Amino acid sequence: MRPISLRLHERPITQVLFNREGDLLFVAAKDKLVSLWYTTNGERIGSYQCGGVVYSIDVSQDSKYLITASADAKARVWDVSSGRQLDSTDFEVSARSIEFSQGDKQILVVTDQVMGCQAKIHVFDFDKDEVRKLNKSYTLPSPQCKITQATWGPLNKTIFASCEDGAVRIYCTEKRELIKTILDHNKLVTRIEWTKHRIMFMTCSKDGTAKLYDTKTLKLLRTFDTGRPINAAGISPLKPHVILGGGQSAESVTTTKVDASQFKVRFFHIVYGEELGGLIGHIGPVHSICFTPDGKTFATGGEEGLVQVNHLDESYFEFDDDLVYNPPVQH
């Protein structure tokens, strides 16, 4: 498996994201750019210039609209094909996370807890046909701590928020209130990642663990312990595999002994919890991992500004046979 290396960004990658068809790759970074690439050959199509560090991006189901959340306290809507900015909305502080609802009718935006402002989740109605695309709908109550990411639950009935205090908070979108708090991590939760049909979700944390939950019952199904901070997870839509990435923070790398294996992405079996292998490709912490919807390609983005696109070999798809339990035949 030979990765395609995409080199454009001069500062750390914050998010890599494929569109619904998996033929386009969007890359957000701290150099105020969002770049767009072809997945198959790594050819660059263009870029979108924001006014501050781009923390989060999302793309609509039809791949026509791109939304960005950035440190210049703005959420923006872009036309993907022309690169034109269609709309923007201003906040008091940095916009940390952004996501389309299922069906692209609404957008959620998370703002930071800084300068006396409380962290909040803002929900906007998104109208493709209007000139003004973003119209404020409501704001959810603040958890009194920094929110690292927020994401829509199944059928947009809930919103899940990962928080600095190690909690995952679940809000009801109908009642617009907090309905459940999951406190299984003892350090900051960096990300929440869904399985293909949102039947299960995984949380990543600075405490070195990733935890898999049942969405309906919120029961903890499995814990994956890597022994180092986890920044990102990619759950395969095709195989029972998860890829975990992270590593020591950029600040602590210079003061402690570290080698390249610290930053490899690691494959785990979701059912058995066994580590299947690893992939070295980054020389700094991995910040984002994303699978294509067909599960045949995944991309990783790291601290050094490098994006690796990995097209999985045929041998990978035949790999699982030895992990399936075959009971002995009775004679």
FIFI-318560 format. One record per residue (C-alpha): x, y, z. Coordinates in steps of 0.02 Angstrom, whole numbers, padded with zeros to 5 digits, always signed. Layout:
N
XYZ...
//
This chain:
331
+00000+00000+00000+00089+00155-00062+00013+00317+00005-00012+00476-00096+00067+00622+00000-00021+00790-00019+00096+00934+00021+00023+01109+00019-00013+01165+00196+00125+01245+00299+00040+01225+00468-00047+01080+00558-00195+00993+00477-00356+01010+00579-00475+00901+00477-00480+00787+00324-00651+00750+00249-00718+00653+00099-00880+00697+00011-01024+00573-00001-00960+00493-00162-00782+00485-00097-00706+00563-00254-00663+00731-00172-00552+00761-00020-00566+00922+00081-00421+00970+00195-00430+01106+00329-00274+01176+00412-00209+01310+00530-00138+01411+00385-00313+01483+00351-00338+01372+00198-00458+01234+00149-00390+01137+00001-00484+01023-00119-00408+00868-00202-00457+00722-00312-00453+00563-00208-00395+00445-00345-00233+00530-00398-00204+00669-00269-00221+00808-00398-00261+00977-00321-00420+01062-00381-00414+01225-00283-00427+01306-00113-00540+01416-00006-00461+01561+00089-00528+01595+00264-00482+01739+00379-00415+01632+00522-00363+01458+00575-00491+01335+00504-00543+01218+00645-00685+01121+00563-00769+01090+00395-00916+00993+00322-00987+00966+00149-01169+00944+00096-01237+00778+00032-01242+00840-00148-01063+00911-00134-01124+01085-00184-01093+01175-00019-00944+01181+00097-00957+01254+00273-00809+01310+00378-00783+01361+00560-00630+01468+00594-00534+01567+00725-00586+01735+00652-00755+01705+00737-00846+01665+00575-00944+01520+00502-00943+01525+00312-01040+01443+00171-00947+01413+00007-00996+01359-00167-00886+01204-00192-00871+01214-00382-00835+01401-00400-00747+01432-00233-00859+01583-00202-00913+01630-00026-01103+01629-00020-01136+01681+00160-01056+01702+00331-01109+01735+00509-01010+01818+00649-00984+01763+00829-00901+01845+00980-00764+01712+00988-00685+01575+00880-00798+01448+00795-00729+01277+00846-00841+01147+00761-00970+01144+00621-01081+01009+00544-01230+00987+00427-01380+00895+00495-01436+00737+00405-01532+00806+00257-01435+00971+00257-01582+01072+00327-01486+01136+00479-01308+01175+00533-01234+01171+00707-01087+01282+00757-00987+01270+00920-00907+01428+00989-00761+01432+01112-00757+01467+01298-00637+01614+01306-00631+01798+01358-00779+01781+01476-00889+01700+01343-00967+01531+01378-00950+01386+01256-01112+01366+01159-01191+01261+01022-01283+01370+00896-01407+01293+00774-01447+01379+00609-01577+01341+00477-01494+01316+00308-01592+01368+00153-01511+01328-00014-01633+01436-00112-01613+01597-00012-01475+01726-00032-01453+01724+00157-01409+01540+00184-01388+01543+00374-01533+01594+00486-01515+01577+00675-01637+01452+00750-01585+01424+00932-01440+01405+01054-01417+01260+01175-01371+01292+01358-01184+01301+01395-01099+01154+01486-00986+01282+01577-00830+01207+01497-00747+01206+01326-00832+01100+01190-00708+01019+01070-00837+00954+00945-01024+00933+00922-01113+00813+00805-01293+00769+00760-01365+00608+00829-01476+00487+00730-01619+00573+00636-01561+00741+00707-01657+00707+00868-01504+00736+00977-01338+00829+00975-01183+00748+01051-01047+00862+01120-00871+00811+01172-00803+00918+01312-00642+00972+01398-00691+00894+01565-00694+00717+01490-00883+00712+01471-00994+00679+01321-01154+00780+01337-01312+00736+01242-01443+00869+01204-01622+00845+01144-01655+00955+00991-01843+00957+01021-01838+01009+01205-01673+01103+01177-01600+01045+01341-01467+00928+01411-01536+00752+01434-01384+00644+01471-01201+00658+01523-01076+00515+01495-00921+00531+01603-00803+00386+01564-00645+00481+01516-00533+00571+01642-00458+00693+01516-00518+00800+01371-00625+00710+01239-00552+00759+01071-00678+00685+00950-00838+00585+00924-00845+00469+00774-00997+00374+00707-01013+00203+00627-01094+00197+00455-01277+00201+00510-01248+00289+00677-01290+00129+00771-01131+00150+00873-01013+00294+00910-00834+00308+00970-00753+00438+01082-00568+00483+01075-00478+00558+01223-00313+00630+01284-00315+00496+01419-00253+00371+01289-00415+00276+01265-00552+00266+01135-00722+00200+01190-00859+00121+01084-01042+00145+01136-01212+00083+01081-01307+00238+01022-01479+00181+01082-01435+00116+01255-01274+00219+01279-01194+00060+01346-01004+00054+01341-00961-00091+01224-00771-00087+01214-00620+00015+01267-00464+00028+01159-00308+00079+01257-00160+00145+01158-00059+00221+01299-00044+00390+01213-00165+00534+01176-00292+00494+01039-00342+00638+00927-00439+00549+00791-00526+00388+00741-00586+00320+00575-00715+00180+00579-00719+00073+00421-00892+00064+00339-00841-00101+00257-00743-00203+00386-00754-00219+00576-00599-00111+00594-00557+00056+00672-00402+00163+00643-00338+00267+00790-00215+00410+00775-00135+00535+00892+00029+00543+00985+00106+00663+01108+00060+00845+01089+00177+00958+00992+00232+01047+01152+00287+00890+01244+00375+00810+01094+00526+00924+01115+00548+00887+01300+00531+00697+01300+00610+00553+01207+00504+00507+01056+00519+00403+00898+00422+00390+00734+00320+00240+00795+00238+00357+00921+00143+00439+00777+00090+00286+00677-00094+00255+00647-00151+00091+00724-00281-00032+00661-00393-00120+00787-00529-00251+00768-00692-00178+00835-00764-00344+00895-00609-00428+00967-00516-00271+01020-00353-00341+00952-00224-00227+00872-00205-00283+00690-00058-00175+00637+00006+00001+00612+00056+00121+00476+00199+00246+00489+00187+00401+00381+00185+00555+00492+00326+00635+00592+00207+00723+00712+00041+00690+00799-00104+00636+00686-00251+00756+00702-00382+00685+00584-00429+00520+00501-00569+00490+00375-00629+00342+00272-00713+00356+00102-00895+00296+00110-00849+00138+00014-00715+00095+00142-00578+00068+00012-00476+00225+00048-00431+00325+00202-00339+00489+00231-00239+00552+00379-00184+00730+00421-00044+00774+00540+00044+00909+00640+00177+00933+00505+00047+00989+00376+00056+00826+00278-00095+00728+00215-00077+00544+00170-00207+00462+00058-00201+00272+00071-00289+00163-00059-00307-00006+00025-00240-00159-00067-00345-00310-00113-00250-00413+00016-00324-00302+00153-00501-00353+00106-00455-00538+00116-00364-00514+00282-00502-00548+00409-00528-00732+00373-00404-00787+00506-00493-00685+00640-00664-00764+00614-00701-00901+00740-00734-01067+00652-00794-01200+00775-00715-01372+00755-00816-01491+00648-00891-01636+00747-00860-01806+00667
//
